[in-house]
């Protein structure tokens, strides 16, 4: 059983080519945010999801939401993160198609 509640499997290369390598972006189940993690009051419902990159040397991070549903929603929207990383890497779907559509 996976430790992730959702996964995205991609391939990537450094800009300019090279061998395509596997990348898996995983989202962990939401957990309640404890008061010691933040500088504002929490209500026991505020949640966070941990997002990890397996296969790419990038830092994992937490995504916070007002509740578990919002935390999952925000964590699953990884497009902005992948777009930022695309300055250094090219990304592809597991079948080989480019992750981002070519711009005209």
C-alpha positions as CSV (number, residue, x, y, z in Angstrom):
1,X,0.0,0.0,0.0
2,X,1.3,3.4,-1.0
3,X,1.9,6.1,1.7
4,X,0.4,8.6,-0.8
5,X,-3.2,9.4,-1.3
6,X,-2.4,10.6,-4.9
7,X,0.5,10.2,-7.2
8,X,1.6,11.7,-10.6
9,X,4.2,9.8,-12.6
10,X,6.3,11.8,-15.0
11,X,9.6,11.6,-16.8
12,X,12.1,14.5,-16.9
13,X,15.5,15.5,-18.3
14,X,17.8,18.4,-17.6
15,X,17.2,21.2,-20.1
16,X,19.1,20.4,-23.3
17,X,18.4,16.7,-23.4
18,X,19.9,13.6,-21.8
19,X,18.4,10.4,-20.5
20,X,14.8,10.6,-19.3
21,X,14.4,9.7,-15.7
22,X,11.3,8.8,-13.7
23,X,9.7,11.3,-11.3
24,X,6.9,10.6,-9.0
25,X,5.1,13.5,-7.2
26,X,3.2,12.1,-4.2
27,X,0.7,13.8,-1.9
28,X,0.4,12.5,1.7
29,X,-2.9,12.3,3.5
30,X,-3.9,15.5,5.3
31,X,-3.1,15.9,9.0
32,X,-4.3,18.5,11.5
33,X,-2.0,21.5,11.9
34,X,-0.7,21.8,15.5
35,X,-0.4,25.2,17.2
36,X,3.4,24.9,17.4
37,X,3.7,24.8,13.6
38,X,2.2,28.2,12.9
39,X,2.1,31.7,14.3
40,X,-1.6,32.2,14.2
41,X,-4.4,30.4,16.1
42,X,-5.6,27.0,14.8
43,X,-8.9,25.3,15.4
44,X,-8.1,21.6,15.2
45,X,-9.6,21.5,11.7
46,X,-6.9,23.4,9.8
47,X,-4.9,20.8,7.9
48,X,-1.8,20.3,5.7
49,X,-0.7,17.8,3.1
50,X,2.9,16.9,2.5
51,X,4.1,16.9,-1.1
52,X,7.2,14.9,-2.1
53,X,9.2,14.5,-5.3
54,X,10.8,11.0,-5.7
55,X,13.5,10.9,-8.4
56,X,14.2,14.6,-8.5
57,X,16.5,16.4,-6.1
58,X,14.0,19.0,-5.0
59,X,12.7,19.8,-1.5
60,X,9.4,18.4,-0.4
61,X,7.0,20.9,1.1
62,X,3.7,21.2,3.1
63,X,0.5,22.8,1.7
64,X,-1.9,24.3,4.3
65,X,-5.7,24.5,4.0
66,X,-8.5,25.7,6.2
67,X,-9.6,22.0,6.4
68,X,-8.5,18.7,5.0
69,X,-10.6,19.1,1.8
70,X,-8.9,22.4,0.9
71,X,-5.4,21.1,1.8
72,X,-5.9,18.2,-0.6
73,X,-7.2,20.5,-3.3
74,X,-4.3,22.9,-3.0
75,X,-1.7,20.2,-2.8
76,X,-3.0,18.4,-5.9
77,X,-2.6,21.6,-7.9
78,X,1.1,21.1,-8.7
79,X,1.1,22.8,-12.1
80,X,2.8,26.0,-10.7
81,X,5.5,23.9,-9.1
82,X,6.2,21.9,-12.2
83,X,6.2,25.1,-14.3
84,X,8.8,26.7,-12.0
85,X,10.9,23.6,-12.2
86,X,10.6,23.6,-16.0
87,X,13.1,26.5,-16.1
88,X,15.7,23.8,-15.3
89,X,14.0,20.6,-16.5
90,X,11.9,19.3,-19.4
91,X,8.9,17.2,-18.2
92,X,7.0,14.5,-20.0
93,X,4.0,12.3,-19.4
94,X,4.9,8.6,-18.7
95,X,4.0,7.7,-22.3
96,X,6.5,10.3,-23.6
97,X,4.4,13.3,-24.6
98,X,5.6,16.7,-23.4
99,X,3.9,17.7,-20.1
100,X,3.3,21.2,-21.2
101,X,1.7,22.0,-24.5
102,X,4.0,23.7,-27.0
103,X,3.4,27.5,-27.1
104,X,3.1,29.0,-30.6
